[in-house]
Amino acid sequence: MLGTVEAPVLMVGTVPDVVERGLREGRLVCPGCRGVLRPWGHARPRALRGRTGPLRLRPRRSRCTSCAGTHVLLEELMLLRRADAVEVVGTALTAAAAGAGHRRVAVQVGRAAGTVRGWLRRFAARAEGIRGWFTGLAAALDPRLGVLAPAGSVLAEAVAAVGAAARAASLRLGPRPPWAFAARASGGRLLSPGSINTSCPWAGP
């Protein structure tokens, strides 16, 4: 796991120059009070395990000009307190939804069986809430979306709901990797304790 996050976080895109420009031009807003965020140094460096090897990241920090709160800007390829990229976790969840056991999934993604078992248990424990949140988000993004078909388990239905919301977002807002979408739409809290973030950045007008 990654260490404790020093400040509340805001999920952003994966192109540093675009994020930096948005921050300096005042186009990023505080998730607490909707004030304007401005640059405020950097958070500590972090190591992230991607599909093809390790990644070294140093997230930007920001400070709100209204409430003075500080926020760490995490790229949407990350999940809070997880050392693996969201695409790795998402691949594991997709395989489990298709019926694979945790040991088989661990071999597929190249991670320890205990690590994968922990991901699946955490996701399964929150699957009903995740299913409901992403189903609602999919309907908000695509009002013509019908009822999602049963998938055989709550975990599989939660994964299907993530996929449906990601497809709806791609059709409406442009292509985006499905699990990066899930990280951003959940505020990075897809596998975190408690409830996921209910202020999705794409759910507004």
N, C-alpha and C positions, 0 to 999 in steps of 0.2 A: 504493500500500500504506500501511497504517497503520504507525506507527513501532514500534519494539521495545517489547513489553509489559514494564512495570517489575517485575512479580511474577507468580507462577503465577496462573491465572485459574480462576474458577468461573462456569459459565453459570447465569443466573437468568432469571426471567420479565421481562416488559416493563412491568409496572405498578410504578412506583417506590415507591408507598406500601406495597404488599404486600411488596415485597422489604425495605424499611426495617423494617417491622413484624416480619418474620421474623428479621431480623438482630438487632434489639433484644431480641426475646423468646428468642433462643438456639435458633432452629429451623433455622439453617443450619449445616452441619457441614463441617469441614475435609476436603478430598479426600485429604489425606495421612495424617492420623492419626485422623480421625473425631471430633476434638474439637469444641468449640463455637466458632463464629465470632462475633466482636463487632465493632462499628463501629471503623474506623481511618482516618478521613478520606476523601479522594477521590483518584482517579487524575487525570492530566492530561485536559483536555477533548479530545474527539475529534470529527472531522467524518465523517459517514457519508452516502453517496449512496443515497437510497431510490428507490422507483419514481416518486414524484411530486415529488421535490426533496430538497435537503440536510437532514440532521438533525444537530443539535448535541447531543452526549452528554457527560456527565461521570460516568464509572463510579464507584461506591462502592468503597472499599477495606475490607478486613476483616482481623482478626488472630485467630489461633487461641489460645484460652486454655490449650491443652495444650502444643503444640509451638512457639508464638510465631511460626509462619510467617504471612506476609501473603499475601493473595489479592485480586486485582481481580475485582469482580463484573461480568461482561459480560452485557448483555441478549442473549437468544437470537435476536435479529434480526441479530447480528453474527457474523463469522468472524474468527479471529485473523489479524492483519496484512493485512486486506483492507479497502479503502475503500468497498466496496459492500455494501449490505444482503444478507443471505442469500437473500431472496426474489428479488432481481435475479439473483444467481448461479444459483439454483435454476431460474428460468425459462429461463436460457441452457442449463443442463444438460438440462432436459426437452426443449427444442427440438432440441438436438444428438442426444439419444437417439432422436428421431423421424426423424433423417436430415438435418437442416439443417446446412449448412456454417457455419464460424465467421463469415464475412462476413454471411450472411443473419441469423444469430443476433444479431450486433452491431447490425444495423439494428433488429431486433425489440425489443431491450432498451435501445437508445439509448446504447450504449457504443462505444468505439474497437475496431476489429477486433483490434488487437494485444492489448488487455486481455482480450477474450473468448477469443482463441486461447490465451492463457496459462492461463485458467481451465480450458479443455477439456483442454489438455495435462497439467496437474497432476492433474486428476480422472482422466483416462484412465490415467496412470501408476500411480495407486493404486486403480484400479477393482476389481481382483480382491479386494484386501483389504477395500474398502468393501462390495462385494457380499457377501462372507462374513460380515462383522460385522453388517450390517443384516439379512441373512437369518436369522442366529442370533437377533438381537434380536426380529425379528418372530415367530419360533417360540416364544421365551420369553414374549412377551406374549400370543400366541394359539396354544396347543398344538394346536388343531384346524386350523391353517393347513397346507395341502398344499404340495407342491413347486411352486416358482415356475416358470412356463413360460419357455422360452428366449426371449430378446428380440432376437436377431440380432447382438449385439455385447456385449463385456464392459462397455463404458460404459453401454449401454442396460440391461443386466441389473443393474448397480449402481444406476442411477436407479430401476428397478423395485423393487429390494430396499428402497431408502429409502422409496418409496411404500407398500410392503406393511407395513413396520414402523410408519410413521406412521398408517396406517389401523388397525392392531392397537392402537396406543397410544390412538387416539381412541375406539375401541370400549370399551376397558378403563378408561381414565382420564379421558375427556372430550375434547371437540374441541380440536385444536391444529393450527395451520398446518403442513403437511408439512415445509417447509424450515426452519421454526423448530425443529421437532422434530429434524431432522437436525443443526442447529447444536448443540443442547443434548446430544443423544445422542453426538455426536463430541467433546464438550468444546470446540467451536469450531474443531476441527482438520480439518475436512472437506477443505480444500485446503492444509493445512500439510505440511511435510516430516516424514518419520518416520511412526510408527504413530498411528492415532486412539486417543482415550481409551477404555480398555476398562472403565471403571467408570461405566456409564450409571446415572443417578439413578433410572431406573424399573425396573431389572432385579432389584431386591431383592424380598423377600417382599411 
